[in-house]
């Protein structure tokens, strides 16, 4: 199994301006080297974390944003993932889109809706999970608030190798962000990647970024710090396998079905 190179895109999202955010994201992605296999964008990267989905939701079947992501994916020959607001069958979802260069599109709808901001009143609840295979790696993508719920992301029988959280995680709880990413890596014996935004949104919330990669032992191997930037990281497959073999904690984990 070969190693995988991943780019984390930490952007300063302009509030409620889809056109601007798409243009800026395209510029950023154009500067990423072509040896990257996966590019990860923040949660709601075209609007910011808004509670006005009725104004900004795109139809799943005709979404201009999905068309743009598909174009970028084909040009960079890399999978691209991030969440946007989508409408399907009359319901609005905080939906993570995963696009491959061949045009294949998969999605995950956010399971844990952030009730403190009223997300549970404005968006429909997701009821699916996905595990994407890329270059032989098994990858599970989740969204922001999902990070707080370890049962939902539990790596049952080593179902995945990389766990991803795309987010709009505010600076007031930055220590939680870092601690929880590390904890998810340790307990699941996998690489954990968190991609956050930076800047401020229309509600006056500030974001420090702090996009980061933790390895299977909980060691931080890449961090974006603050500000708008892209960081790249290589996940080493042999190191992951050796660690799991040396410390087979996963074999003694409780057996259960993910709800």
Backbone as CSV, one residue per row, in Angstrom:
resi,resn,N_x,N_y,N_z,CA_x,CA_y,CA_z,C_x,C_y,C_z
1,UNK,0.838,-1.204,0.000,0.000,0.000,0.000,0.872,1.254,0.000
2,UNK,0.557,2.184,-0.870,1.367,3.400,-0.923,0.862,4.443,0.062
3,UNK,1.732,5.377,0.397,1.341,6.484,1.264,0.398,7.410,0.507
4,UNK,-0.294,8.261,1.241,-1.237,9.181,0.613,-0.937,10.607,1.037
5,UNK,-0.953,11.533,0.084,-0.694,12.943,0.351,-2.012,13.713,0.302
6,UNK,-2.255,14.474,1.367,-3.531,15.159,1.532,-3.302,16.644,1.768
7,UNK,-4.137,17.482,1.151,-4.059,18.936,1.341,-5.253,19.418,2.155
8,UNK,-4.965,20.186,3.205,-5.994,20.781,4.053,-6.107,22.260,3.692
9,UNK,-7.294,22.680,3.274,-7.503,24.053,2.818,-8.240,24.840,3.891
10,UNK,-7.529,25.732,4.565,-8.083,26.556,5.649,-8.378,27.945,5.096
11,UNK,-9.659,28.253,4.899,-10.035,29.497,4.222,-10.743,30.474,5.157
12,UNK,-10.702,31.738,4.767,-11.461,32.798,5.419,-12.727,32.973,4.590
13,UNK,-13.805,32.363,5.035,-15.045,32.312,4.250,-15.777,33.649,4.335
14,UNK,-16.141,34.205,3.174,-16.904,35.447,3.140,-18.376,35.138,3.356
15,UNK,-18.957,35.796,4.343,-20.304,35.489,4.799,-21.348,35.610,3.688
16,UNK,-22.047,34.519,3.427,-23.201,34.478,2.527,-22.868,34.855,1.074
17,UNK,-21.643,34.658,0.655,-21.248,35.052,-0.707,-20.702,33.845,-1.461
18,UNK,-21.608,33.062,-2.030,-21.231,31.822,-2.701,-20.283,32.085,-3.864
19,UNK,-20.601,33.078,-4.692,-19.780,33.349,-5.876,-18.344,33.702,-5.490
20,UNK,-18.191,34.582,-4.523,-16.850,34.976,-4.088,-16.086,33.784,-3.524
21,UNK,-16.733,33.021,-2.670,-16.050,31.889,-2.029,-15.649,30.822,-3.036
22,UNK,-16.468,30.617,-4.051,-16.101,29.660,-5.099,-14.886,30.159,-5.879
23,UNK,-14.867,31.455,-6.191,-13.731,32.026,-6.935,-12.452,31.931,-6.122
24,UNK,-12.527,32.264,-4.841,-11.338,32.213,-3.996,-10.851,30.778,-3.794
25,UNK,-11.786,29.867,-3.614,-11.401,28.470,-3.433,-10.741,27.923,-4.689
26,UNK,-11.262,28.308,-5.830,-10.658,27.853,-7.093,-9.218,28.352,-7.213
27,UNK,-8.985,29.609,-6.832,-7.627,30.158,-6.880,-6.691,29.384,-5.964
28,UNK,-7.184,29.074,-4.771,-6.359,28.343,-3.808,-6.042,26.949,-4.320
29,UNK,-7.049,26.258,-4.822,-6.850,24.890,-5.299,-5.919,24.852,-6.506
30,UNK,-5.971,25.884,-7.337,-5.103,25.906,-8.525,-3.623,25.916,-8.144
31,UNK,-3.313,26.381,-6.935,-1.923,26.440,-6.496,-1.436,25.177,-5.801
32,UNK,-2.322,24.203,-5.626,-1.931,22.948,-4.975,-1.252,22.042,-5.992
33,UNK,-0.165,21.399,-5.582,0.590,20.538,-6.488,-0.243,19.336,-6.923
34,UNK,0.099,18.819,-8.091,-0.675,17.723,-8.666,-0.357,16.356,-8.075
35,UNK,0.532,16.301,-7.083,0.828,15.008,-6.459,-0.042,14.743,-5.233
36,UNK,-1.014,15.622,-4.993,-1.942,15.458,-3.878,-3.101,14.566,-4.311
37,UNK,-3.468,13.607,-3.458,-4.550,12.676,-3.783,-5.910,13.139,-3.290
38,UNK,-5.913,13.954,-2.228,-7.167,14.381,-1.616,-7.044,15.811,-1.128
39,UNK,-8.053,16.628,-1.442,-8.116,18.022,-1.004,-9.360,18.177,-0.146
40,UNK,-9.187,18.714,1.073,-10.305,18.829,2.009,-10.601,20.301,2.281
41,UNK,-11.865,20.674,2.169,-12.336,22.045,2.387,-13.131,22.121,3.689
42,UNK,-13.332,23.316,4.246,-14.087,23.444,5.501,-15.575,23.147,5.339
43,UNK,-16.253,23.126,6.464,-17.710,23.009,6.497,-18.334,24.269,5.902
44,UNK,-19.405,24.088,5.121,-20.135,25.206,4.506,-19.163,26.233,3.920
45,UNK,-18.246,25.757,3.100,-17.168,26.624,2.623,-17.632,27.682,1.624
46,UNK,-18.882,27.619,1.169,-19.366,28.638,0.236,-20.183,29.733,0.913
47,UNK,-20.575,29.532,2.180,-21.469,30.494,2.834,-21.050,30.874,4.241
48,UNK,-20.285,30.032,4.912,-20.133,30.131,6.350,-21.278,29.385,7.013
49,UNK,-21.170,29.193,8.332,-22.131,28.379,9.079,-23.408,29.177,9.314
50,UNK,-24.272,29.179,8.316,-25.471,30.004,8.342,-26.701,29.209,8.751
51,UNK,-27.631,29.879,9.413,-28.913,29.288,9.765,-30.018,29.810,8.849
52,UNK,-29.642,30.155,7.615,-30.609,30.586,6.610,-30.510,29.684,5.380
53,UNK,-30.727,28.382,5.553,-30.558,27.467,4.425,-31.532,27.713,3.277
54,UNK,-32.712,28.228,3.600,-33.703,28.458,2.555,-33.223,29.471,1.527
55,UNK,-32.297,30.352,1.922,-31.766,31.361,1.001,-30.622,30.827,0.144
56,UNK,-29.892,29.857,0.654,-28.635,29.484,0.004,-28.548,28.016,-0.434
57,UNK,-29.568,27.239,-0.132,-29.533,25.825,-0.505,-29.589,25.672,-2.027
58,UNK,-28.738,24.810,-2.546,-28.752,24.453,-3.955,-29.428,23.094,-4.106
59,UNK,-30.041,22.862,-5.246,-30.635,21.561,-5.503,-29.544,20.548,-5.808
60,UNK,-29.652,19.390,-5.230,-28.639,18.359,-5.396,-28.397,18.051,-6.874
61,UNK,-29.460,18.025,-7.651,-29.354,17.612,-9.046,-28.764,18.682,-9.950
62,UNK,-28.841,19.960,-9.551,-28.417,21.048,-10.444,-27.366,21.964,-9.820
63,UNK,-26.781,21.568,-8.709,-25.878,22.430,-7.945,-24.688,22.927,-8.757
64,UNK,-24.543,24.260,-8.842,-23.393,24.853,-9.504,-22.111,24.571,-8.722
65,UNK,-22.227,24.535,-7.387,-21.044,24.260,-6.568,-20.509,22.858,-6.830
66,UNK,-21.391,21.879,-6.940,-20.937,20.517,-7.236,-20.282,20.461,-8.614
67,UNK,-20.818,21.207,-9.560,-20.203,21.259,-10.897,-18.794,21.844,-10.812
68,UNK,-18.622,22.887,-9.998,-17.305,23.498,-9.845,-16.328,22.540,-9.171
69,UNK,-16.783,21.884,-8.101,-15.914,20.921,-7.417,-15.507,19.804,-8.368
70,UNK,-16.444,19.343,-9.174,-16.144,18.280,-10.145,-15.103,18.736,-11.151
71,UNK,-15.194,19.987,-11.561,-14.213,20.545,-12.496,-12.831,20.597,-11.855
72,UNK,-12.763,21.082,-10.623,-11.480,21.152,-9.915,-10.890,19.760,-9.722
73,UNK,-11.733,18.814,-9.372,-11.269,17.452,-9.127,-10.665,16.837,-10.380
74,UNK,-11.315,17.052,-11.502,-10.809,16.504,-12.760,-9.484,17.158,-13.152
75,UNK,-9.376,18.481,-12.956,-8.155,19.197,-13.321,-6.974,18.796,-12.444
76,UNK,-7.218,18.638,-11.137,-6.143,18.312,-10.201,-5.893,16.811,-10.084
77,UNK,-6.820,16.024,-10.677,-6.736,14.560,-10.575,-6.672,14.125,-9.106
78,UNK,-7.499,14.776,-8.304,-7.557,14.502,-6.862,-9.007,14.488,-6.409
79,UNK,-9.301,13.685,-5.390,-10.615,13.741,-4.772,-10.716,15.055,-3.996
80,UNK,-11.916,15.647,-3.963,-12.139,16.897,-3.230,-13.387,16.735,-2.375
81,UNK,-13.283,17.191,-1.116,-14.407,17.047,-0.199,-14.582,18.297,0.661
82,UNK,-15.822,18.626,0.958,-16.174,19.732,1.838,-17.685,19.783,1.944
83,UNK,-18.215,20.512,2.925,-19.675,20.532,3.066,-20.270,21.831,2.531
84,UNK,-21.489,21.683,1.994,-22.251,22.808,1.467,-23.724,22.602,1.838
85,UNK,-24.557,23.583,1.547,-25.982,23.475,1.845,-26.705,22.976,0.601
86,UNK,-27.384,21.847,0.740,-28.080,21.257,-0.398,-29.514,20.920,-0.037
87,UNK,-30.380,21.023,-1.037,-31.794,20.706,-0.874,-32.124,19.445,-1.678
88,UNK,-32.829,18.539,-1.022,-33.270,17.333,-1.713,-34.608,16.900,-1.134
89,UNK,-35.583,16.660,-2.027,-36.934,16.244,-1.622,-37.541,17.206,-0.603
90,UNK,-37.259,18.497,-0.799,-37.849,19.521,0.057,-37.149,19.743,1.381
91,UNK,-36.097,18.985,1.655,-35.353,19.128,2.898,-33.980,19.731,2.648
92,UNK,-33.501,20.549,3.600,-32.166,21.139,3.498,-31.195,20.360,4.392
93,UNK,-30.009,20.102,3.849,-29.003,19.333,4.569,-27.674,20.081,4.608
94,UNK,-26.965,19.919,5.718,-25.551,20.286,5.783,-24.833,19.050,5.260
95,UNK,-24.514,19.062,3.978,-24.096,17.846,3.274,-22.639,17.913,2.847
96,UNK,-21.883,16.924,3.282,-20.504,16.777,2.827,-20.516,16.080,1.476
97,UNK,-19.911,16.738,0.504,-19.799,16.188,-0.841,-18.391,15.654,-1.044
98,UNK,-18.298,14.469,-1.634,-16.995,13.865,-1.945,-16.985,13.570,-3.438
99,UNK,-16.133,14.284,-4.166,-16.089,14.164,-5.626,-14.756,13.573,-6.062
100,UNK,-14.799,12.594,-6.950,-13.603,11.952,-7.493,-13.349,12.435,-8.912
101,UNK,-12.112,12.335,-9.388,-11.779,12.827,-10.735,-12.596,12.187,-11.852
102,UNK,-13.078,10.969,-11.624,-13.884,10.299,-12.646,-15.331,10.775,-12.656
103,UNK,-15.654,11.739,-11.778,-17.003,12.289,-11.734,-17.919,11.631,-10.724
104,UNK,-17.437,10.589,-10.045,-18.256,9.924,-9.035,-18.490,10.855,-7.845
105,UNK,-19.734,10.939,-7.378,-20.099,11.829,-6.282,-20.744,11.011,-5.160
106,UNK,-20.176,11.154,-3.966,-20.762,10.548,-2.775,-21.049,11.655,-1.766
107,UNK,-21.901,11.366,-0.797,-22.206,12.402,0.184,-22.524,11.815,1.548
108,UNK,-22.322,12.658,2.552,-22.686,12.346,3.939,-23.425,13.549,4.505
109,UNK,-24.604,13.308,5.087,-25.389,14.364,5.721,-25.080,14.414,7.214
110,UNK,-24.790,15.600,7.696,-24.386,15.778,9.094,-25.392,15.140,10.048
111,UNK,-24.886,14.274,10.905,-25.732,13.522,11.832,-26.060,14.322,13.094
112,UNK,-25.049,14.985,13.652,-25.240,15.730,14.897,-25.369,17.217,14.558
113,UNK,-26.568,17.738,14.690,-26.848,19.121,14.341,-26.699,20.000,15.584
114,UNK,-25.996,21.118,15.418,-25.565,21.956,16.539,-26.731,22.788,17.076
115,UNK,-27.393,22.250,18.085,-28.618,22.875,18.582,-28.384,24.236,19.226
116,UNK,-27.163,24.482,19.722,-26.891,25.786,20.342,-27.091,26.919,19.338
117,UNK,-26.818,26.642,18.062,-27.025,27.638,17.010,-28.368,27.465,16.309
118,UNK,-29.140,26.440,16.697,-30.425,26.193,16.064,-30.337,25.397,14.778
119,UNK,-29.194,24.745,14.555,-29.027,23.970,13.318,-30.053,22.848,13.226
120,UNK,-30.418,22.276,14.371,-31.385,21.180,14.393,-32.786,21.623,13.985
121,UNK,-33.055,22.925,14.022,-34.357,23.456,13.620,-34.384,23.862,12.153
122,UNK,-33.220,24.078,11.571,-33.148,24.586,10.206,-32.746,23.532,9.173
123,UNK,-32.101,22.466,9.634,-31.600,21.444,8.715,-32.162,20.082,9.080
124,UNK,-32.263,19.225,8.101,-32.725,17.858,8.334,-31.566,16.990,8.788
125,UNK,-31.891,16.036,9.637,-30.898,15.157,10.242,-30.418,14.103,9.252
126,UNK,-29.106,13.883,9.219,-28.552,12.834,8.373,-28.709,11.469,9.019
127,UNK,-28.745,10.431,8.201,-28.876,9.070,8.746,-27.969,8.079,8.025
128,UNK,-26.888,8.604,7.436,-25.976,7.720,6.714,-24.538,7.982,7.132
129,UNK,-23.680,7.031,6.865,-22.235,7.249,6.943,-21.632,6.701,5.656
130,UNK,-20.451,7.185,5.310,-19.762,6.641,4.149,-18.305,6.377,4.511
131,UNK,-17.747,5.359,3.908,-16.316,5.105,3.977,-15.822,5.028,2.543
132,UNK,-14.959,5.964,2.201,-14.462,6.091,0.827,-13.107,5.398,0.712
133,UNK,-12.922,4.654,-0.342,-11.622,4.050,-0.612,-10.866,4.922,-1.612
134,UNK,-9.648,5.304,-1.226,-8.806,6.148,-2.077,-7.374,5.641,-2.008
135,UNK,-6.829,5.232,-3.129,-5.462,4.706,-3.192,-5.253,3.571,-2.192
136,UNK,-6.298,2.787,-1.968,-6.216,1.671,-1.041,-6.525,2.023,0.398
137,UNK,-6.610,3.316,0.710,-6.928,3.782,2.063,-8.449,3.816,2.240
138,UNK,-8.894,3.530,3.442,-10.308,3.641,3.790,-10.486,4.898,4.645
139,UNK,-11.358,5.782,4.188,-11.475,7.105,4.798,-12.934,7.380,5.166
140,UNK,-13.154,7.808,6.409,-14.497,8.196,6.853,-14.554,9.707,7.087
141,UNK,-15.379,10.439,6.331,-15.531,11.874,6.548,-16.764,12.195,7.398
142,UNK,-16.600,13.099,8.354,-17.693,13.574,9.193,-17.640,15.107,9.250
143,UNK,-18.592,15.712,9.977,-18.714,17.172,9.971,-18.743,17.733,11.390
144,UNK,-17.825,18.604,11.689,-17.786,19.502,12.845,-18.301,18.898,14.153
145,UNK,-19.551,19.161,14.520,-20.121,18.762,15.817,-20.063,17.252,16.035
146,UNK,-19.990,16.477,14.946,-19.826,15.022,15.064,-18.600,14.666,15.903
147,UNK,-17.635,15.574,15.948,-16.379,15.331,16.662,-16.604,15.049,18.143
148,UNK,-17.683,15.582,18.704,-17.939,15.446,20.142,-18.562,14.094,20.520
149,UNK,-18.854,13.248,19.548,-19.612,12.030,19.825,-18.821,10.794,19.388
150,UNK,-17.984,10.275,20.298,-17.045,9.208,19.948,-17.694,7.895,19.547
151,UNK,-18.903,7.607,20.043,-19.548,6.355,19.660,-19.853,6.341,18.164
152,UNK,-20.309,7.485,17.661,-20.686,7.563,16.247,-19.485,7.378,15.325
153,UNK,-18.324,7.861,15.752,-17.137,7.774,14.905,-16.244,6.587,15.250
154,UNK,-16.712,5.709,16.135,-15.881,4.594,16.592,-15.437,3.721,15.416
155,UNK,-14.152,3.391,15.418,-13.547,2.608,14.328,-13.770,1.118,14.592
156,UNK,-14.952,0.656,14.285,-15.349,-0.719,14.593,-14.576,-1.698,13.704
157,UNK,-13.779,-2.557,14.345,-12.995,-3.581,13.642,-12.132,-2.976,12.535
158,UNK,-11.563,-1.814,12.821,-10.676,-1.105,11.877,-11.344,-0.913,10.515
159,UNK,-12.541,-0.368,10.563,-13.299,-0.143,9.330,-12.663,0.925,8.447
160,UNK,-11.882,1.835,9.054,-11.251,2.896,8.274,-9.839,3.166,8.786
161,UNK,-9.068,3.897,7.968,-7.680,4.247,8.292,-7.507,5.728,8.596
162,UNK,-8.377,6.543,8.022,-8.323,7.998,8.202,-9.722,8.492,8.549
163,UNK,-9.798,9.338,9.573,-11.054,9.952,9.990,-10.934,11.455,9.768
164,UNK,-11.907,12.033,9.072,-11.848,13.453,8.705,-13.012,14.213,9.337
165,UNK,-12.708,15.400,9.870,-13.742,16.314,10.356,-13.563,17.646,9.637
166,UNK,-14.543,18.023,8.828,-14.536,19.335,8.187,-15.433,20.248,9.023
167,UNK,-14.979,21.482,9.309,-15.633,22.228,10.386,-15.652,23.745,10.201
168,UNK,-16.562,24.355,10.984,-16.538,25.778,11.332,-16.529,25.808,12.855
169,UNK,-15.353,25.649,13.448,-15.223,25.495,14.905,-14.695,26.800,15.490
170,UNK,-15.496,27.489,16.330,-15.138,28.836,16.786,-13.950,28.863,17.751
171,UNK,-13.286,30.003,17.789,-12.078,30.177,18.594,-12.342,30.013,20.087
172,UNK,-13.556,30.308,20.542,-13.860,30.204,21.969,-13.723,28.784,22.502
173,UNK,-13.784,27.786,21.584,-13.641,26.389,22.001,-12.500,25.706,21.250
174,UNK,-11.459,26.487,20.966,-10.325,25.957,20.213,-9.612,24.827,20.945
175,UNK,-9.535,24.928,22.279,-8.868,23.863,23.032,-9.643,22.554,22.941
176,UNK,-10.971,22.650,22.849,-11.782,21.445,22.663,-11.471,20.806,21.307
177,UNK,-11.380,21.631,20.296,-11.071,21.165,18.931,-9.791,20.337,18.927
178,UNK,-8.748,20.879,19.485,-7.458,20.195,19.474,-7.486,18.926,20.320
179,UNK,-8.104,19.006,21.501,-8.143,17.856,22.405,-8.981,16.719,21.832
180,UNK,-10.105,17.056,21.234,-10.989,16.022,20.699,-10.413,15.363,19.450
181,UNK,-9.755,16.126,18.600,-9.093,15.521,17.435,-8.047,14.500,17.891
182,UNK,-7.264,14.896,18.873,-6.229,14.001,19.401,-6.853,12.750,20.008
183,UNK,-7.915,12.933,20.773,-8.578,11.794,21.410,-9.141,10.822,20.382
184,UNK,-9.773,11.348,19.325,-10.325,10.471,18.292,-9.220,9.665,17.614
185,UNK,-8.040,10.246,17.452,-6.918,9.533,16.840,-6.441,8.396,17.732
186,UNK,-6.291,8.679,19.023,-5.788,7.674,19.958,-6.763,6.507,20.083
187,UNK,-8.040,6.807,20.294,-9.001,5.742,20.569,-9.329,4.912,19.334
188,UNK,-9.185,5.479,18.156,-9.515,4.768,16.925,-8.293,4.227,16.182
189,UNK,-7.091,4.510,16.697,-5.848,4.037,16.097,-5.841,4.291,14.581
190,UNK,-6.029,5.554,14.248,-6.064,5.972,12.848,-5.525,7.392,12.744
191,UNK,-5.289,7.837,11.522,-4.995,9.248,11.294,-6.303,10.033,11.432
192,UNK,-6.237,11.177,12.089,-7.394,12.054,12.191,-7.024,13.421,11.622
193,UNK,-7.869,13.909,10.731,-7.642,15.190,10.064,-8.797,16.139,10.366
194,UNK,-8.486,17.315,10.863,-9.491,18.337,11.110,-9.222,19.546,10.236
195,UNK,-10.217,19.961,9.457,-10.073,21.135,8.585,-11.066,22.192,9.029
196,UNK,-10.543,23.297,9.532,-11.367,24.369,10.078,-11.224,25.627,9.218
197,UNK,-12.118,26.569,9.409,-12.021,27.856,8.733,-11.254,28.846,9.603
198,UNK,-11.006,30.022,9.060,-10.398,31.107,9.812,-11.227,32.370,9.584
199,UNK,-10.872,33.470,10.245,-11.588,34.721,10.051,-12.788,34.875,10.973
200,UNK,-13.797,35.620,10.517,-15.005,35.875,11.306,-16.226,35.724,10.415
201,UNK,-17.363,35.349,11.038,-18.585,35.202,10.242,-19.556,36.344,10.519
202,UNK,-20.711,36.271,9.896,-21.693,37.338,10.013,-22.358,37.435,11.364
203,UNK,-22.142,36.433,12.213,-22.690,36.467,13.566,-21.684,36.995,14.588
204,UNK,-20.515,37.419,14.089,-19.491,37.942,14.970,-18.634,36.884,15.628
205,UNK,-18.771,35.644,15.196,-17.940,34.571,15.737,-16.579,34.566,15.043
206,UNK,-15.533,34.357,15.824,-14.177,34.319,15.285,-13.663,32.886,15.254
207,UNK,-12.813,32.628,14.255,-12.276,31.290,14.036,-10.760,31.368,13.924
208,UNK,-10.073,30.550,14.695,-8.610,30.568,14.689,-8.000,29.594,13.697
209,UNK,-8.823,28.789,13.058,-8.261,27.787,12.154,-7.821,26.577,12.952
210,UNK,-6.519,26.347,12.985,-6.013,25.196,13.724,-6.247,23.884,13.018
211,UNK,-6.405,23.928,11.695,-6.512,22.679,10.937,-5.272,21.845,11.216
212,UNK,-5.462,20.543,11.387,-4.344,19.721,11.846,-4.518,18.262,11.456
213,UNK,-3.391,17.544,11.520,-3.373,16.100,11.292,-2.723,15.441,12.498
214,UNK,-3.412,14.463,13.069,-2.875,13.665,14.169,-2.672,12.237,13.684
215,UNK,-1.559,11.638,14.075,-1.361,10.254,13.674,-2.052,9.309,14.653
216,UNK,-1.952,8.036,14.410,-2.615,6.967,15.148,-2.233,6.899,16.624
217,UNK,-1.127,7.546,17.020,-0.717,7.566,18.431,-1.127,8.852,19.127
218,UNK,-1.756,9.770,18.384,-2.171,11.045,18.940,-1.164,12.160,18.762
219,UNK,-0.099,11.895,18.002,0.920,12.915,17.756,0.480,13.838,16.623
220,UNK,0.597,15.154,16.856,0.279,16.121,15.804,1.431,16.158,14.804
221,UNK,1.154,15.803,13.561,2.208,15.750,12.543,2.106,16.895,11.530
222,UNK,1.037,17.684,11.608,0.910,18.868,10.743,-0.141,19.793,11.337
223,UNK,0.146,21.103,11.307,-0.806,22.075,11.843,-0.740,23.368,11.045
224,UNK,-1.910,23.928,10.750,-1.978,25.143,9.941,-1.821,26.407,10.765
225,UNK,-2.025,26.317,12.086,-2.002,27.536,12.877,-3.163,28.438,12.489
226,UNK,-2.939,29.751,12.521,-4.005,30.701,12.193,-3.825,31.238,10.778
227,UNK,-4.846,31.915,10.281,-4.764,32.538,8.971,-5.145,31.601,7.842
228,UNK,-5.382,32.208,6.693,-5.767,31.447,5.505,-4.536,30.783,4.896
229,UNK,-4.580,29.464,4.738,-3.419,28.763,4.192,-3.787,27.339,3.809
230,UNK,-2.870,26.711,3.089,-2.992,25.298,2.744,-1.804,24.569,3.352
231,UNK,-2.073,23.452,4.018,-0.977,22.603,4.476,-1.144,21.224,3.843
232,UNK,-0.020,20.586,3.576,-0.036,19.254,2.993,0.603,18.272,3.962
233,UNK,0.113,17.052,3.948,0.615,16.040,4.870,0.616,14.679,4.185
234,UNK,1.614,13.874,4.493,1.679,12.514,3.982,1.352,11.546,5.115
235,UNK,0.365,10.707,4.894,0.031,9.650,5.839,0.784,8.386,5.438
236,UNK,1.515,7.819,6.376,2.387,6.662,6.128,1.649,5.375,6.477
237,UNK,1.408,4.556,5.464,0.612,3.353,5.691,1.355,2.307,6.521
238,UNK,2.612,2.077,6.217,3.373,1.061,6.951,3.485,1.395,8.437
239,UNK,3.642,2.671,8.748,3.709,3.087,10.150,2.389,2.793,10.866
240,UNK,1.286,3.018,10.168,-0.030,2.733,10.738,-0.182,1.240,11.034
241,UNK,0.183,0.413,10.070,0.060,-1.040,10.230,0.934,-1.543,11.371
242,UNK,2.166,-1.064,11.449,3.091,-1.484,12.510,2.552,-1.108,13.886
243,UNK,1.991,0.081,14.013,1.475,0.533,15.306,0.285,-0.326,15.742
244,UNK,-0.618,-0.581,14.817,-1.779,-1.397,15.141,-1.375,-2.822,15.534
245,UNK,-0.314,-3.326,14.902,0.168,-4.669,15.226,0.843,-4.700,16.595
246,UNK,1.603,-3.652,16.894,2.319,-3.585,18.168,1.369,-3.338,19.331
247,UNK,0.351,-2.519,19.087,-0.613,-2.178,20.134,-2.036,-2.515,19.639
248,UNK,-2.418,-3.774,19.685,-3.720,-4.193,19.125,-4.884,-3.902,20.069
249,UNK,-4.965,-2.660,20.557,-6.056,-2.275,21.456,-7.421,-2.528,20.816
250,UNK,-7.489,-2.345,19.503,-8.753,-2.448,18.783,-9.388,-3.834,18.930
251,UNK,-8.582,-4.848,19.168,-9.092,-6.214,19.266,-9.911,-6.437,20.542
252,UNK,-9.737,-5.565,21.530,-10.466,-5.695,22.793,-11.601,-4.687,22.924
253,UNK,-11.890,-3.990,21.841,-12.954,-2.979,21.871,-14.326,-3.642,21.946
254,UNK,-15.270,-2.949,22.535,-16.639,-3.454,22.620,-17.255,-3.567,21.229
255,UNK,-17.989,-4.634,21.007,-18.632,-4.874,19.720,-20.054,-4.319,19.744
256,UNK,-20.395,-3.492,18.792,-21.746,-2.920,18.728,-22.023,-2.459,17.308
257,UNK,-23.270,-2.198,17.036,-23.662,-1.678,15.740,-23.797,-0.167,15.824
258,UNK,-23.246,0.540,14.826,-23.364,1.997,14.793,-24.818,2.366,14.531
259,UNK,-25.341,3.270,15.313,-26.739,3.681,15.159,-26.815,4.922,14.291
